[in-house]
């Protein structure tokens, strides 16, 4: 698999110093890197290797000041270790599959485009006016609807369904059986007690490095976009309703359900079987423990929530202690009431 330095920099939100047109085909340690490879420098004790390495490009911090001339190009980012980890994640996914070329029967519309280095498995379908980047892997029986965009290096696993107008960024993974872009659950109650479907004409946007688990379902927006931010990870069997917005680097564990128009911030953690009501906002770095329910806005960042309806973690723990003692407390109240009634008799 090959990418230009410029393409890699765009994925990492980095800036290039040097020849951005060079093509990179491997990742390596800075002391072992050769021409055509990418490496990184995050620990100052290895800085001497930056001036000796044969790598074509090195990921470094934006703040790094060079002490002498160097051979490789540089990609400057905020956090070199995190950026390199992102590339390792995709590389591991891609190399495990090892698939390239086209299996038959498969279909791609004449109006659609797909970049070099791709794979299309048997019985896969790609509709009209789609744009798929380099090294995209489409596994057997995957369905790609009309006007879908998929960025370079993304992987669509077997049996996944990507509905029309979905936008998938670079280095994303959609696992087997996931459904992205199906109609949101929108119905208007009628005077006779019946329900009328509200057309869902929006789409779904997955930013770069998003992972969608097996059999997860993500509904398209009624208007606008259902959006999952860069680097976020969605587990198997998660339901995200129409117009939900997920921030960057948020993780949501299996069997969680997020109702329509809910907004979850950056770096949040939702454990298994979490439920979240519609139109509720969750602040950045919020953690919601397993089987909790969130029914109102959480504005303070960094809270740990537990319970249904969820409230502050420490308060909930104290409440649980009292709850476990309820039988004993009930008996004490009964004894006090009997004693009081006895003393009050004439």
N, C-alpha and C positions, 0 to 999 in steps of 0.2 A: 504494500500500500504506500502510495506517495502523496504528499501534500507540499505545497509551496510554503515557505516561511511566512509569507503574508497571510495565507489562509489560516495557519496555526495561530498567528498573532491575533487575527480577528476573533477566533474562537475564544482565546484567553483574555480578550479585551486588553491586549498589550500593544506596545509600540515597537517598531523595528528600527534597529540601527545596523546598516549594512545592506547587502544585496538580498532583497526580499523575494526575488524570483527563484532562488535556489530551491531544489526539491529535496525533501526529507523522507527517508524510507525506514528509519529505525530509531530506537531510543537506547541510550547507553549511559553508564557512569561517566563522570567528567574525566576521570583519569584513564578511561579505556576507549573513549569515543573516537570514531574515525570519520572520514569525509562522508557526507550523506546522512549523518546521524544528528540527533538532538539530545542535549543534556541540560542540566540545570545546576545552579549554584545558590544554595541557601545558607550554608554554614561558612562563616568567615575563615575558618582554619583550612578550607580547601581552596581559598582564593588563588593560591599560586598556580593551581592547575588551569585556571582560566587563561593564563598567558602561555600555556604549553599545549593545551588540548588541540586535537585534530578535528574536533566536531565542526559541523557546518554552522550550527547555531546553538547558543546557550541562553536559557531562560534565567534572568537575573532580576534583582530588585530594582525598582525605579530609582532608589536613592543611592545605588552603588556608584562610587567614583573610581574610575580606572586609574591605575598607577603607571600603566605603560600601554603601548599599542598592542592590539590583539588581532588574531586571524579570523575567528568566527564572527558571524553576525550575532546580534543580541536581540532578544525579545524582553523588553522591560515590563514587569508586572508588579502588582502590589505584594503578592506572596508567591515566590518561586516554587516553594514546596507544594503548596496547594494546586498551583497551575500544572505542575508536572504530574501530580496525582490524578488530575482530571484526564490527562493524556494516557496515563497508564490504564485507567479504568476502561477507556474505549479500546485501547490496543489489546487488552486481555479479551474483551468481548469479540473483537474482530478476528484475532488469531485463533481463538477456540473454534470458530466456525470454519475457517479455511475455505469458504465457498467463493467461487467466481464463475462468470459465464451465465449462459441461459439454458435452462432445461425446458424440454417440450413435453406436453403442450403448455404454453403460457401466452399471455396476451398483453400487449401494450398498444395503446391507440397511436395512430400516425401523428396526431397533433401533440403528443407528449415527448418530453426530452429526458434522457437519463445519462449521467456522466460516465466516464471511463472507470474501469475497475469494479463494476457493479456485479451483483448476482441476482438472478430472477429464477426462483424455484418453480417446479412443475405446478400447474394449475393456479399460478398467481395471476392477478388481474390488475392492470393499471389503466384507468379511464382517460378521458379526453383532457387535453391542455394541462397536464401535470408537468412539474419541473422537479426532477430528482438529481441530486448532486453526485460528485465522485464517490466511489467506494460505498455506495448505498447497497445494503443487502436486503432483498425481499424474499422471504422464505415461502415454501409451498403453501398454497391455498390462502395466502394473504390477499386481501382486497383493498385496493387503493382507488377511491372514488375520483370524480372529475375535479379538476382545478386544485389538486393537492400539491403542496410544496414540501419537499423533504430535503434537508440540508446534508452536506457531505458527511460521510461516515456513519450515518444513522442506520439502525437495524430494525426491521419489521419482521417479527418472528411468525411462525406458522399459524395460520388461521386468524391472525389479527385483522380487524376491520377498521379502515380509516375512511371516514365519510367525506363527502365533497367539501371543498374549500378549507380543509384543515391545513394548518401551517406547522410543520415540524422542523425544529432547528437542527444544528449540526451535532453529531455525536450523541444522538438520542437513542434510546432503546424502548421499543414497544413489544412486550412479551406475548406469548401465545394466547390467543383467545380474547385479548383486550379489544374493546370497542371504543373508538375515539371519534366523537362528532355526531353521535346519534341524537335524535330529537330530545330536547329537554322535556321534563314532566310539567307541561303547562296546559291547564284546562280551566275554562271560565264557567262558573256555575250559572245555570239558566233558571228562569222563573218557575219552570215545571220540575225543578230538582235534578235535571240532567246536567251533563257537562259537555262543553264544546271545546274542541282542541284549539289552542292558540298556536298559529304557525311559528316555528322556530327557525329564523332565517339568518342567525349569526353563525359563528364558527368556533373552532378550538385552536388555540395557539400554544404550542409547547416550545419553550425557549431552549437554548443549547444545554446539552448534558442532562436532560430530563430522562428519568427512567419510569416506565409505566409497567406495573406488574401484570401477571397472567390473570385474565378474566376480570380485570378492572374495567369500569365503564365511566366515560367522561362525556357528559352531554354538551351539545353545542349551545350557544347563547340564543336567547330569544332575539335580541339585537346586540350588536357588538361581538365581543369574544369572551369565551371561557378561557382563562389564561393560567398556565403553570410556569412559574419563574425558573430562571436558570439554575441548574444543578439540583432541583428538587426531585425527590424519590417517592413514588407512589407504589405501595405494596399490592400484592394480589387481592382481588375481591374488594377493592375500594370503589365507592360510588361518589362521583363529583357531579353535582347537578348544574343546571344551566346558569351561566354568568358567574360562577364561582371564580375567585381570583386567589391564587396561591403565590406567595412571595418566593424569593430566592433561597435555595438550600434548606428547604423545609422537607421533613419526612413525615409520611402518614402511613401507619401500619394497617394490617389486614382487617377487613370487615368494618372499617370506619365509613361513615356516611356524612357527607357535607351537603346541606340543603341549598337551594337556589340563592344566588347573589351574596353568599357569605364571602368574607374576605379574611384570609389568613396571612399574617405577616412573614417576614424573613426569619430564617433559622428557628422555626417552630418545630415542635415534636408532638405528634398525635399518636398515642399508643393504640393498641388493638381495640376495636369495637367502640371507638369514640363516636358520639353523635353531635352534630352541630346544627343549630337551627338556622333558618334562612335569614338573610340580611344582617347577620351578626358579624362583628369585626373582632379579630384576635390580634393583639399587639405583637410586635417582634419578640422573638426568643421566648415565647410562651410554651410551656410543656403541659400537655393534658394527659393524665394517666388513664390506664385501661378502663373501659366501660363507663367512662364519664360522659356527661352531657353538658354542652355549653349552650345556654339559652339567652344570654345577654352579652353585650359588648364588653370586651376586656381591654381597657385602655393602658394599663400599667404594663411596661415591658418586664420580661423575665420571671413572671409568676409561674408557679407550679399549681395546676388545678386538679382537683379530685372530687368525685361524687357526681350525682345526678339529681338535681342540676349542680354543676360543678361550682365550687367556690374555693377560696384560698386553701392551699394544701395544709398549712399548719392548723388553721381553724378546723378544717375537716378532721384532721387527726385527733384533735382534742374532743371533737364531737363524737368520734368513733369510740373513744374511751368511755365517755358517758353512756353511749348507746349500749355497749357491752354490759354496763352495770345497771341497766334499767330494771331487771327483775329484782335485784337487791334493793335498789332505791324505792321501787314500788312497795316492797314489804316494809321498809322503814317508814314510808309515808302512812301506810295503813296502821302501823303500831302507834305512830304519833297521833293519828286521828282518834284512835281508840282511847289513848291516854288522855287526850284533851276532852273527849266526850265524858269520860269518867270523872275528871276533876270539875267539870262544869255542872254536874248533877247536884240538886239541892240536898 
